[in-house]
Amino acid sequence: MHQVQPRMFDPKSREAIRRSQAAVWIPLLAGVTLVCGSLIGVMHHEIPFIDFMAGNCDSNAAAVDCPTRFATSVAVAIAATLGLGGLSVLLYRKRPIRPTVQCEGCGGIGWVMDLEQFEGRCPHCGHDLFTYQTGVVEPDPVHGAMPRRVVEDHMRGSDLIRRYHETPKSAMNRYY
């Protein structure tokens, strides 16, 4: 049997959240892509596996004994960076941004920001109690930053909106 998904409050909110987090995610993914692509080029410079596979080395020598071609290492770095860049774009566009609130009346789902224009009430049924759930990262004196799952039942929409505006904004703890 096919499971019915709950109705979204506003499906456009997911893209609004993605845009608001772009200032963190895009530089992070771009930096990781450039560093990893460069490291792959350096690894190829140390062990020129492409030159070895292409037969540009002595057939009796190991890959590490193959003379390095700088141009091939640069080409490998560029190809790796482009490939990883494509994966980064895919990761950025397709990463899940899960709804944080579920109406306890009708089961509709969305984000706290969806409730603002309805003064903390469900846009579908007008109910004002929600189950709120999200993941946050909190400092831990022993382990550093630790992710934690937050689940709060029977939260009033007006309280969620107030907390949404009072909470310091960061890439990890936004309380959408």
Wavefront OBJ file of the C-alpha trace (Angstrom):
o trace
v 0.000 0.000 0.000
v 1.189 3.551 -0.730
v 1.906 5.731 2.307
v 0.370 9.215 2.080
v 2.773 12.051 2.838
v 1.465 14.835 5.102
v 0.613 18.122 3.413
v 3.275 20.817 3.473
v 2.436 24.241 4.878
v 4.429 26.057 2.165
v 6.645 23.984 -0.155
v 8.570 27.156 -1.165
v 9.976 27.487 2.371
v 12.535 24.739 1.702
v 14.145 26.865 -1.041
v 14.039 29.957 1.179
v 15.959 28.033 3.855
v 18.432 26.744 1.260
v 19.046 30.344 0.067
v 19.513 31.616 3.619
v 22.149 28.946 4.285
v 23.956 29.507 0.954
v 26.419 31.956 2.519
v 27.813 29.093 4.617
v 27.342 26.066 2.373
v 28.659 27.429 -0.930
v 32.063 28.642 0.375
v 32.421 25.487 2.483
v 31.738 23.144 -0.437
v 33.867 25.241 -2.820
v 36.796 25.217 -0.388
v 36.579 21.472 0.201
v 36.333 20.881 -3.555
v 39.424 22.982 -4.314
v 41.501 21.450 -1.513
v 40.541 17.875 -2.419
v 41.123 18.453 -6.145
v 44.560 19.915 -5.402
v 45.432 17.030 -3.084
v 44.507 14.516 -5.777
v 46.806 16.387 -8.187
v 49.635 16.281 -5.633
v 49.030 12.571 -5.044
v 49.273 11.999 -8.781
v 52.512 13.984 -8.865
v 53.946 11.646 -6.227
v 52.537 8.442 -7.742
v 51.784 9.161 -11.436
v 49.198 6.430 -11.915
v 47.725 7.956 -15.102
v 51.158 8.073 -16.779
v 51.776 4.506 -15.599
v 48.437 3.247 -16.975
v 49.004 5.132 -20.245
v 52.278 3.251 -20.748
v 54.527 6.316 -20.450
v 56.830 4.482 -18.049
v 59.185 1.546 -18.153
v 56.988 -1.552 -18.190
v 59.165 -3.232 -15.545
v 59.044 -0.256 -13.155
v 56.490 0.283 -10.400
v 54.111 3.253 -10.604
v 56.104 5.125 -7.925
v 59.243 4.855 -10.073
v 57.522 6.396 -13.107
v 58.883 9.859 -13.971
v 56.392 12.583 -13.119
v 54.822 14.723 -15.814
v 53.717 18.026 -14.363
v 51.137 18.625 -17.104
v 49.452 15.285 -16.386
v 49.323 16.028 -12.650
v 47.749 19.430 -13.339
v 45.205 17.809 -15.677
v 44.370 15.225 -13.005
v 43.916 18.015 -10.423
v 41.621 19.958 -12.766
v 39.579 16.865 -13.645
v 39.256 15.910 -9.976
v 38.222 19.452 -9.039
v 35.572 19.527 -11.784
v 34.247 16.105 -10.785
v 34.135 17.008 -7.106
v 32.568 20.352 -8.032
v 29.740 18.516 -9.770
v 29.241 16.344 -6.694
v 29.263 19.452 -4.482
v 26.569 21.114 -6.583
v 24.510 17.926 -6.423
v 24.989 17.731 -2.662
v 24.004 21.382 -2.223
v 20.872 21.101 -4.379
v 19.666 17.693 -3.146
v 20.567 17.742 0.544
v 17.510 17.137 2.688
v 16.014 20.056 4.568
v 13.431 18.394 6.742
v 10.352 20.193 8.082
v 10.629 21.101 11.749
v 7.004 21.415 12.850
v 4.035 19.083 12.542
v 0.510 20.158 13.369
v -0.985 18.049 16.134
v -4.457 18.678 14.674
v -4.188 17.665 11.008
v -0.619 16.344 10.705
v 0.450 19.047 8.239
v 4.202 19.727 8.192
v 6.403 22.741 7.571
v 8.708 25.197 9.298
v 8.224 27.756 12.052
v 8.580 30.566 9.519
v 5.444 29.210 7.763
v 3.398 29.880 10.900
v 4.222 33.600 11.100
v 1.664 34.813 8.580
v -1.026 32.753 10.335
v -0.155 34.089 13.833
v 1.095 30.706 15.061
v -1.814 28.647 13.746
v -1.767 25.789 11.248
v -2.438 27.080 7.724
v -4.577 23.997 7.006
v -6.774 23.535 10.086
v -6.113 26.540 12.368
v -4.828 24.374 15.249
v -2.165 26.033 17.418
v -0.273 23.063 18.942
v 2.702 21.540 17.148
v 5.398 18.925 17.557
v 8.736 20.588 16.943
v 11.817 18.568 16.001
v 15.214 19.484 14.645
v 18.895 18.813 15.085
v 21.170 21.315 16.803
v 24.889 21.420 17.450
v 25.821 22.373 20.987
v 29.212 23.008 22.554
v 30.453 20.242 24.807
v 33.429 20.875 27.118
v 34.762 17.336 26.648
v 33.947 16.440 23.038
v 33.730 19.866 21.372
v 30.608 20.486 19.282
v 28.067 17.693 19.606
v 24.940 17.230 17.481
v 21.731 16.649 19.382
v 18.174 15.878 18.310
v 15.477 18.157 19.764
v 11.872 16.913 19.954
v 9.267 19.019 21.753
v 5.584 18.068 21.843
v 2.595 20.347 22.435
v 4.385 23.583 21.525
v 2.222 26.634 20.871
v 2.815 28.241 17.500
v 3.214 31.684 19.075
v 5.973 30.349 21.376
v 7.791 28.790 18.429
v 7.642 32.064 16.476
v 8.918 34.054 19.467
v 11.845 31.644 19.943
v 12.537 31.710 16.201
v 13.083 35.480 16.402
v 14.968 35.451 19.717
v 17.416 32.665 18.885
v 20.846 33.767 17.636
v 21.185 32.916 13.981
v 23.899 30.502 12.881
v 24.338 27.937 10.145
v 23.722 25.058 12.543
v 21.175 26.361 15.061
v 18.527 28.410 13.332
v 15.366 26.825 14.775
v 13.487 27.114 11.477
l 1 2 3 4 5 6 7 8 9 10 11 12 13 14 15 16 17 18 19 20 21 22 23 24 25 26 27 28 29 30 31 32 33 34 35 36 37 38 39 40 41 42 43 44 45 46 47 48 49 50 51 52 53 54 55 56 57 58 59 60 61 62 63 64 65 66 67 68 69 70 71 72 73 74 75 76 77 78 79 80 81 82 83 84 85 86 87 88 89 90 91 92 93 94 95 96 97 98 99 100 101 102 103 104 105 106 107 108 109 110 111 112 113 114 115 116 117 118 119 120 121 122 123 124 125 126 127 128 129 130 131 132 133 134 135 136 137 138 139 140 141 142 143 144 145 146 147 148 149 150 151 152 153 154 155 156 157 158 159 160 161 162 163 164 165 166 167 168 169 170 171 172 173 174 175 176
